[in-house]
């Protein structure tokens, strides 16, 4: 479970568009996930298309710099490993879409799918940590 209130989380995710009782769509999205997580205590799968489309940039936008770096480095490392495996098996590196890049595309797609489903959970946990640090200061 998380140890912050809905109001604290809203203050964390609120943007300039959230004024006078009007809550923007992005804030509503994260608040709905917060409510669902509060009810179940389970990292419910919830799609986040911004994270899917922008990958590591989404982490940087949401001020989760370490996650953005980890995601970028992990993605690039997996790409290099895939190229190495392909070269070891076939003796040459052909990074075409239907040859050496196939394994790389499959792993990248799995990586992006995980990000699509679990980005909200990662964001919620990061918000809890940052809000907790503010409480202690």
C-alpha positions in Angstrom: 0.0 0.0 0.0 1.0 3.6 -0.4 1.4 6.1 2.5 0.2 9.3 0.9 -3.3 10.8 0.6 -5.2 11.5 -2.6 -4.8 15.2 -2.1 -1.0 14.9 -1.7 -0.9 12.9 -4.9 -3.1 15.4 -6.7 -0.9 18.2 -5.6 2.1 16.2 -7.0 0.5 15.5 -10.5 -1.5 18.7 -10.9 -0.5 20.9 -13.8 -1.2 24.6 -14.7 -4.5 23.4 -16.4 -5.9 22.2 -13.0 -7.5 25.4 -11.7 -10.7 26.4 -10.0 -11.9 22.8 -9.5 -11.4 21.8 -13.1 -9.1 18.7 -13.4 -7.3 18.1 -16.7 -7.4 14.8 -18.4 -3.8 13.7 -17.5 -4.5 14.5 -13.8 -7.7 12.6 -14.0 -5.9 9.6 -15.5 -3.4 9.4 -12.7 -6.0 10.0 -10.0 -8.1 7.2 -11.4 -5.1 4.9 -11.2 -4.4 6.1 -7.7 -7.9 5.3 -6.6 -7.8 1.9 -8.2 -4.5 1.1 -6.5 -5.8 2.3 -3.2 -8.8 -0.1 -3.5 -6.9 -3.2 -4.5 -3.3 -2.7 -3.3 -2.3 -4.4 -6.5 -0.2 -2.8 -9.4 -3.2 -3.0 -11.7 -2.4 -3.0 -15.4 -3.4 0.4 -16.8 -2.4 1.7 -20.2 -0.3 4.8 -20.5 0.1 5.7 -24.2 2.3 8.7 -23.5 4.9 6.4 -22.0 4.5 4.0 -24.9 5.0 6.7 -27.5 7.8 8.6 -25.9 9.6 5.9 -23.9 12.5 7.4 -21.9 11.4 10.9 -22.7 8.2 10.4 -20.7 10.3 9.5 -17.6 12.3 12.7 -18.0 9.1 14.7 -18.5 7.7 13.3 -15.3 11.0 14.0 -13.5 12.0 10.4 -13.0 15.5 10.9 -14.4 17.0 7.7 -13.0 14.2 5.6 -14.6 14.7 7.4 -17.9 18.4 6.6 -17.9 17.9 3.0 -16.9 15.3 2.5 -19.5 17.5 4.0 -22.2 20.6 2.1 -21.2 18.7 -1.2 -20.9 17.1 -0.7 -24.3 20.4 0.1 -26.0 22.2 -2.7 -24.1 19.6 -5.2 -25.3 19.9 -4.0 -28.8 23.7 -4.5 -28.7 23.3 -8.0 -27.2 20.8 -8.9 -30.0 23.2 -7.7 -32.6 26.0 -9.7 -31.0 23.9 -12.9 -30.9 22.9 -12.5 -34.5 26.5 -11.9 -35.6 27.7 -14.9 -33.6 25.0 -17.2 -35.1 25.2 -16.0 -38.8 28.7 -14.6 -38.9 27.7 -11.3 -40.3 25.7 -8.3 -39.1 22.7 -7.5 -41.2 20.5 -5.1 -39.2 17.7 -5.2 -41.7 14.1 -5.3 -40.5 13.6 -8.9 -41.4 17.0 -10.3 -40.6 19.3 -9.3 -37.8 16.8 -6.7 -36.4 14.0 -9.2 -35.8 15.1 -10.3 -32.4 15.9 -6.7 -31.5 12.4 -5.7 -32.6 10.8 -8.4 -30.6 12.6 -7.6 -27.4 12.0 -3.9 -27.9 8.3 -4.5 -28.4 8.2 -6.5 -25.2 10.0 -3.7 -23.4 7.6 -1.1 -24.7 4.6 -3.3 -23.8 5.8 -3.6 -20.2 6.2 0.2 -20.1 2.7 0.7 -21.6 1.1 -1.3 -18.8 3.3 -0.5 -15.8 4.3 3.2 -16.3 1.5 4.4 -14.1 2.6 2.1 -11.2 6.2 3.3 -11.6 5.0 6.9 -11.5 2.9 6.3 -8.4 5.8 4.7 -6.6 8.1 7.5 -7.6 5.6 10.1 -6.4 5.3 8.4 -3.1 9.0 8.5 -2.6 9.3 12.2 -3.6 6.3 13.2 -1.4 7.8 11.2 1.5 11.1 13.1 1.1 9.1 16.4 1.2 7.4 15.3 4.5 10.7 14.6 6.1 12.3 17.9 5.1 
